[in-house]
Amino acid sequence: MIPFVDLKSQYLSIKQEIDNAVLQVLDSTQFILGNEVQTLETEFASYCNADFGIAVNTGTSALHLALLAAGIGPGDEVITVPFTFVATVAAICYTGARPVFVDIDPVSYTIDVTQIEKAITERTKAILPVHLYGQPADMEPILEIARRYDLIVIEDAAQAHGAEYKGQRVGSIGDLGCFSFYPGKNLGAYGEGGMVVTNHPEYTQKMRMLRDWGQEQRYHHVLKGYNYRMDGIQGAILRVKLRYLENWTEARRNHAALYDQLLADSWLKTPVVMPYSRHVYHIYSVRCPGSDTMPPSQQRQALQKMLNEQGIQTGIHYPIPVHLQQAYADLGYKLGDFPWSEKAAHEVLSLPMYAELKTSQIQTVVESLQKFDCGEKFR
Ligand SMILES: *Cc1c(COP(=O)(O)O)cnc(C)c1O
């Protein structure tokens, strides 16, 4: 069996260190926030080249707090993409603001920077690009537009720990950067977790209050806050794992290079790395082009079924863009509004990807892909 992700093999590779770190937290009884979380904030912010880190309980909370820190609320609009995980859009709605979608660039899967300006209105307050699959959005034009229209830039870097745009780590390129430590992410806790990084001291102070009931000091509630605190155990685990992140990222990048090489002449389209990117391959996603007799999504379904029968797990990130999700029908978008997002949703297929993946496993996956009857046009 080749799983889509393998959390167990990674745990076993660092078991002693993790177990010790957890036991130390149990012994200290610093179960919520505390020294480990505080040190993680410093270490992870420094990893992102940012001045401050604010640890929270999920990546979704990180997005929510970043938006609140930026002063976003009812009546405001935030520009983002529909081809993302639903949390990006949900966090905007939590503030009472309205998400305004811009389609993706079909090559990079990140926001099409040429379409941002026409989505800007009087009410626009922020741009929220998503570094999808671990590839940075094209930040330079985004920052330039933001400067011109006086907008805040919040990066959704939940899939992009350690990714770089023109040599700069994501998270610290815009005003605020949001990360998730969900177990399957490139840096994953053993439970939920998230962090905002920023260079702004005012935002930092506000988010530290908001994550802990808006308190300035105990029982003095300056702001209407939330319980978005990180657990001490997660802080300790993430500190151990952060020390391995660069090695794991390099392993992912090597696996991607091998997939690229072995699939170079195949009927599937491999991911494109933009010239400005250090891609960290949270997800290695190929595209099913479809054939004369089979539309892409049907071909993808047949391929996924065949792989599954051979013990190879795959995923689809994401099958329905957010503008077509039932829960967001009230935004008033319809089929055809964002053609590149809709096309990607029909074609993408995520192959097994994690640091501990073996060369032989990648070869097996590729052999299975090559065996699939992809239809007339590609034989
Ligand atoms: C995982 C993810 C989130 C949400 O993070 P959680 O920790 O699961 O709340 C937000 N945006 C994107 C793009 C993600 O992949």
The ligand as an SDF file (V2000), in Angstrom:
LIG
                    3D

 15 15  0  0  0  0  0  0  0  0999 V2000
   -5.3750   23.8740    5.8770 C   0  0  0  0  0  0  0  0  0  0  0  0
   -5.7170   25.1790    5.2820 C   0  0  0  0  0  0  0  0  0  0  0  0
   -6.3440   26.2030    6.0200 C   0  0  0  0  0  0  0  0  0  0  0  0
   -6.9280   26.0110    7.3940 C   0  0  0  0  0  0  0  0  0  0  0  0
   -6.0850   25.5060    8.3530 O   0  0  0  0  0  0  0  0  0  0  0  0
   -6.6860   24.6760    9.5860 P   0  0  0  0  0  0  0  0  0  0  0  0
   -5.4850   24.5460   10.4810 O   0  0  0  0  0  0  0  0  0  0  0  0
   -7.1710   23.3840    9.0810 O   0  0  0  0  0  0  0  0  0  0  0  0
   -7.7510   25.5090   10.2130 O   0  0  0  0  0  0  0  0  0  0  0  0
   -6.5340   27.4250    5.3990 C   0  0  0  0  0  0  0  0  0  0  0  0
   -6.1660   27.6410    4.1320 N   0  0  0  0  0  0  0  0  0  0  0  0
   -5.5900   26.6810    3.3800 C   0  0  0  0  0  0  0  0  0  0  0  0
   -5.2010   26.9900    1.9720 C   0  0  0  0  0  0  0  0  0  0  0  0
   -5.3600   25.4210    3.9230 C   0  0  0  0  0  0  0  0  0  0  0  0
   -4.8120   24.4600    3.1680 O   0  0  0  0  0  0  0  0  0  0  0  0
  1  2  1  0
  2  3  1  0
  2 14  2  0
  3  4  1  0
  3 10  2  0
  4  5  1  0
  5  6  1  0
  6  7  2  0
  6  8  1  0
  6  9  1  0
 10 11  1  0
 11 12  2  0
 12 13  1  0
 12 14  1  0
 14 15  1  0
M  END
$$$$
